[in-house]
């Protein structure tokens, strides 16, 4: 009977060690993310991926500069609206003024 219990516990030991290891790993990463070593490592990783993307033309590693527009549609529409209003105001302005009133003008 005891052998059967030990055998069952050892068969599932990998599950327990996996869970405990994941918890310790998550705790370490939570602490590590704000250290200078982490910032350095992320910077080096970013430079390495950028080098690979340029060297071998791996476009799937490159960021789409307009990806944020699809991720944040409300902000995109607000920015587009504000840019249109600015352009309209610039066009309706008759004479652009370069004198902005410096504190030394008085």
C-alpha positions in Angstrom: 0.0 0.0 0.0 2.8 2.4 1.0 4.6 1.7 -2.3 1.5 2.5 -4.3 1.2 5.9 -2.5 4.8 6.8 -3.0 4.6 5.7 -6.7 1.5 8.0 -7.2 3.2 10.9 -5.5 6.4 10.5 -7.6 4.4 10.3 -10.8 2.9 13.7 -10.1 6.0 15.3 -8.7 6.7 17.0 -12.0 3.4 18.9 -11.7 4.2 20.3 -8.3 7.7 21.3 -9.2 6.4 22.9 -12.3 3.9 25.0 -10.4 6.3 26.0 -7.7 9.0 26.8 -10.3 6.5 29.0 -12.2 5.6 30.9 -9.1 9.2 31.5 -8.2 9.9 32.5 -11.8 7.0 35.0 -11.9 8.1 36.5 -8.6 11.7 36.9 -9.8 10.6 38.5 -13.1 8.3 40.9 -11.2 11.3 42.0 -9.1 13.8 41.9 -12.0 11.8 44.0 -14.5 12.8 47.4 -12.9 16.5 46.7 -12.4 19.3 48.3 -14.5 20.4 44.8 -15.6 16.9 44.1 -17.0 16.9 47.4 -18.9 20.3 46.6 -20.3 19.3 43.1 -21.3 16.1 44.3 -23.0 18.1 46.9 -24.9 20.6 44.3 -26.1 17.8 42.0 -27.1 16.2 44.8 -29.0 19.4 45.7 -30.8 20.0 42.1 -31.7 16.5 41.7 -33.3 17.0 45.0 -35.1 20.3 43.8 -36.5 18.7 40.5 -37.7 15.8 42.4 -39.2 18.1 44.7 -41.2 20.9 42.1 -42.0 18.6 39.4 -43.4 15.6 41.4 -44.3 13.3 39.8 -41.8 10.3 42.1 -42.1 8.3 40.0 -39.6 10.6 41.4 -36.9 10.0 45.0 -37.8 7.3 47.0 -36.2 4.6 48.6 -38.3 4.7 52.3 -37.5 0.9 52.6 -37.9 0.0 49.5 -35.8 -1.1 51.8 -32.9 -3.8 53.2 -35.2 -5.6 49.9 -35.4 -5.0 49.1 -31.7 -6.4 52.4 -30.5 -9.2 53.5 -32.9 -10.7 56.1 -30.6 -7.4 57.9 -30.0 -6.7 57.6 -33.7 -10.0 59.3 -34.7 -9.5 62.0 -32.1 -6.0 62.8 -33.3 -7.2 62.8 -36.9 -10.0 65.2 -35.9 -7.6 67.5 -34.1 -5.2 67.5 -37.0 -8.0 68.4 -39.4 -9.0 71.3 -37.2 -5.4 72.5 -37.0 -5.1 72.4 -40.8 -8.4 74.3 -41.2 -7.2 77.0 -38.7 -3.9 77.3 -40.5 -5.6 77.7 -43.9 -8.1 80.3 -42.6 -5.3 82.3 -41.0 -4.6 85.3 -43.2 -1.2 86.3 -42.0 1.0 84.1 -39.9 2.5 86.0 -37.1 6.1 85.3 -36.1 6.0 87.8 -33.2 5.0 85.7 -30.3 5.7 88.3 -27.6 9.0 87.5 -26.0 9.6 88.6 -22.4 12.5 90.8 -23.7 10.3 92.8 -26.0 9.2 95.3 -23.3 
